[in-house]
Amino acid sequence: MIAELDVAVVGGGISGLSAAFALMSQAPELALSLIEGSPRLGGCVRTERSDGFVIEAGPDSFLRTKPDAAALCAELGMKSELIEVLPGAHAAYLVRHGALERLPAGMVLSAPTRLGPLLDTPLLSFPGKLRALGDLVIPAKQSGEDESIESFLTRRFGAEVARTIGAPLLGGIYAGDIGELSLHATFPQLSLFESRSRSVILGMLGAALQRGGEAHPSLISLLKSWVRARSVAAPSPFLSLRDGLESLVDRLVERIGRARIRVDHSLIALERDGARFVLRTSRGTLSARAVVLTLPAPVAAAVVPEGRLSRELAAIRYASTATAAFAFSKSELGRELDGSGFLVPPGEGRILAATWVTSKWPGRAPEGSILVRAYVGPGRDLELPDSDLVELARSELERLSGPFGAPLFSRLYRHRGIRPQPGIGHRERLERLDTELAQLPGLFLAGAGYDGVGIPDCIRQAKSAARAALSFLNRASQVDTKARSTI
Ligand SMILES: Cc1cc2nc3c(=O)[nH]c(=O)nc-3n(C[C@H](O)[C@H](O)[C@H](O)COP(=O)(O)OP(=O)(O)OC[C@H]3O[C@@H](n4cnc5c(N)ncnc54)[C@H](O)[C@@H]3O)c2cc1C
């Protein structure tokens, strides 16, 4: 017998779980199932806990400046489990000619919001620094067209800032190439600062002064705050959870209810049957009035009916990466890990970045041990067998940041084809997707491939898809009742 549902949520990552939770919270009477292809829930979010170590396989934190993740934690009663970045971890390093140099203080999304540290940094040449200051006088771009992150940074701050700082700092977040990533889809705030304030630096300083209570800061007061080295960097914007981010997954699963979740059920095809959807899965067929699809876009492309919707979804590119985690004994450390870790610009090494986990977060390793994570980006290295890839990451860590001694243990987590790479024009693609979805009433999309990759972005999209699905179901029920009453 085919299970007849009101709504099926497909994908058990943070997007699917958040959508199912939002639906259940607002309409507990719904016949709802969450369908997950793999045996485990959480998708990219995964925490391994063993012998006092808390090891994140994927994300290690979320932004508090985008409120949806912190708000969800509060709604789930997890406020007291939120943890902040350790005070000493605000500094970060960048590899330059094989050695670690501190990122200049006040470098916000590659914009130098403090003059002193910009002038002092050995990371940029003197002409490179002068060119970065060009942002103060260069006119704003007139057209509102999308462009790559690299093109934007080069226009505003020069090629050296784009290459040396932008590529590892902003490209690293996406494990992508800043020459190909869409500015509007990744860091829209940069383009807003330019269009509203002409200069990105002045725009950021103005926003900081406004947060501090100065409603309309004058140019003189903006420049004074820049020169006087008042940092616009507030306390770290990142939060995490005491027992790791997977505890958020666990709590969501608890609140949704295991009975509503079907793991090991891969969606193979989604078809329309009159007013309902038929979901063909690896374990049988389901039918639902509404579907919230939270799969990686290329997977979604393969399950929806052939046509424009499928082609638009298939055009969203994804990349693969890997995270290697190492535990070391503190006594063997060759240097003080006085910061959150380091970034590796293209050409400087075979890892993208490393996080000194125990310097960044409290409670991640037992006394006397440290935990470090290294990230391997897309490319040939990912084809290496596990043991070789772990050894590559370990040797790169040592080459770039000094000796750690022999690892107490290591872990490797591969993230195959799950890191979205929103290309130039991504926002226009989202508009076209909306047009196509309007042809399939009852189908909703959410997830990292669409409107932001961060955990808070995924939760926001999931909540909005849940709201849209509910109002669709309510409208459809009203039409149903009306039709019945006229018979
Ligand atoms: C290494 C790494 C580090 C990151 N760091 C951060 C960070 O620090 N902060 C931050 O905010 N974000 C970070 N992110 C991004 C963020 O974690 C992800 O964008 C987000 O978790 C994606 O959630 P999702 O539910 O949209 O997708 P996913 O987590 O990919 O979930 C999709 C789910 O769909 C399932 N699925 C696939 N195919 C099928 C099918 N046919 N049928 C049924 N189910 C299927 C998958 O098994 C999976 O469970 C990081 C991501 C990675 C990979």
The ligand as a MOL file (V3000), in Angstrom:
LIG
                    3D

  0  0  0     0  0            999 V3000
M  V30 BEGIN CTAB
M  V30 COUNTS 53 58 0 0 0
M  V30 BEGIN ATOM
M  V30 1 C 33.6190 20.8200 5.2680 0
M  V30 2 C 32.4950 21.8100 5.4210 0
M  V30 3 C 32.6400 22.8750 6.3120 0
M  V30 4 C 31.6100 23.7970 6.4640 0
M  V30 5 N 31.7420 24.7880 7.3930 0
M  V30 6 C 30.6770 25.5690 7.6870 0
M  V30 7 C 30.6990 26.4140 8.8310 0
M  V30 8 O 31.6540 26.4130 9.6000 0
M  V30 9 N 29.6040 27.1790 9.0700 0
M  V30 10 C 28.4830 27.1320 8.2750 0
M  V30 11 O 27.5110 27.8580 8.5570 0
M  V30 12 N 28.4230 26.3060 7.2060 0
M  V30 13 C 29.4820 25.5170 6.9060 0
M  V30 14 N 29.4130 24.6240 5.8750 0
M  V30 15 C 28.2110 24.6240 5.0240 0
M  V30 16 C 27.0240 23.9180 5.6710 0
M  V30 17 O 27.4540 22.9270 6.5670 0
M  V30 18 C 26.1960 23.2350 4.6000 0
M  V30 19 O 25.9290 24.1510 3.5370 0
M  V30 20 C 24.8630 22.7380 5.1350 0
M  V30 21 O 25.0770 21.8830 6.2380 0
M  V30 22 C 24.1300 22.0160 4.0180 0
M  V30 23 O 22.9310 21.4900 4.5180 0
M  V30 24 P 21.8290 20.9060 3.5370 0
M  V30 25 O 20.8180 20.2380 4.3700 0
M  V30 26 O 21.3580 21.9660 2.5990 0
M  V30 27 O 22.6130 19.8610 2.6110 0
M  V30 28 P 23.3180 18.4940 3.0180 0
M  V30 29 O 23.9250 18.5900 4.3580 0
M  V30 30 O 24.1780 18.1390 1.8490 0
M  V30 31 O 22.0950 17.4680 3.1280 0
M  V30 32 C 21.4980 16.8720 2.0160 0
M  V30 33 C 20.9700 15.5120 2.4560 0
M  V30 34 O 20.3140 14.8960 1.3560 0
M  V30 35 C 20.6260 13.5070 1.3830 0
M  V30 36 N 20.4180 12.9470 0.0510 0
M  V30 37 C 21.2210 13.0410 -1.0320 0
M  V30 38 N 20.6490 12.3940 -2.0840 0
M  V30 39 C 19.4670 11.9120 -1.6410 0
M  V30 40 C 18.4040 11.1880 -2.2670 0
M  V30 41 N 18.4400 10.8420 -3.5600 0
M  V30 42 N 17.3190 10.8520 -1.5140 0
M  V30 43 C 17.2370 11.2160 -0.2100 0
M  V30 44 N 18.2120 11.8850 0.4220 0
M  V30 45 C 19.3170 12.2440 -0.2860 0
M  V30 46 C 22.0730 13.4790 1.8180 0
M  V30 47 O 22.4490 12.1910 2.2990 0
M  V30 48 C 22.0750 14.5550 2.8910 0
M  V30 49 O 21.7810 14.0380 4.1530 0
M  V30 50 C 30.4210 23.6690 5.6900 0
M  V30 51 C 30.2730 22.6060 4.7870 0
M  V30 52 C 31.2870 21.6740 4.6650 0
M  V30 53 C 31.1030 20.5040 3.7320 0
M  V30 END ATOM
M  V30 BEGIN BOND
M  V30 1 1 1 2
M  V30 2 1 2 3
M  V30 3 2 2 52
M  V30 4 2 3 4
M  V30 5 1 4 5
M  V30 6 1 4 50
M  V30 7 2 5 6
M  V30 8 1 6 7
M  V30 9 1 6 13
M  V30 10 2 7 8
M  V30 11 1 7 9
M  V30 12 1 9 10
M  V30 13 2 10 11
M  V30 14 1 10 12
M  V30 15 2 12 13
M  V30 16 1 13 14
M  V30 17 1 14 15
M  V30 18 1 14 50
M  V30 19 1 15 16
M  V30 20 1 16 17
M  V30 21 1 16 18
M  V30 22 1 18 19
M  V30 23 1 18 20
M  V30 24 1 20 21
M  V30 25 1 20 22
M  V30 26 1 22 23
M  V30 27 1 23 24
M  V30 28 2 24 25
M  V30 29 1 24 26
M  V30 30 1 24 27
M  V30 31 1 27 28
M  V30 32 2 28 29
M  V30 33 1 28 30
M  V30 34 1 28 31
M  V30 35 1 31 32
M  V30 36 1 32 33
M  V30 37 1 33 34
M  V30 38 1 33 48
M  V30 39 1 34 35
M  V30 40 1 35 36
M  V30 41 1 35 46
M  V30 42 1 36 37
M  V30 43 1 36 45
M  V30 44 2 37 38
M  V30 45 1 38 39
M  V30 46 1 39 40
M  V30 47 2 39 45
M  V30 48 1 40 41
M  V30 49 2 40 42
M  V30 50 1 42 43
M  V30 51 2 43 44
M  V30 52 1 44 45
M  V30 53 1 46 47
M  V30 54 1 46 48
M  V30 55 1 48 49
M  V30 56 2 50 51
M  V30 57 1 51 52
M  V30 58 1 52 53
M  V30 END BOND
M  V30 END CTAB
M  END
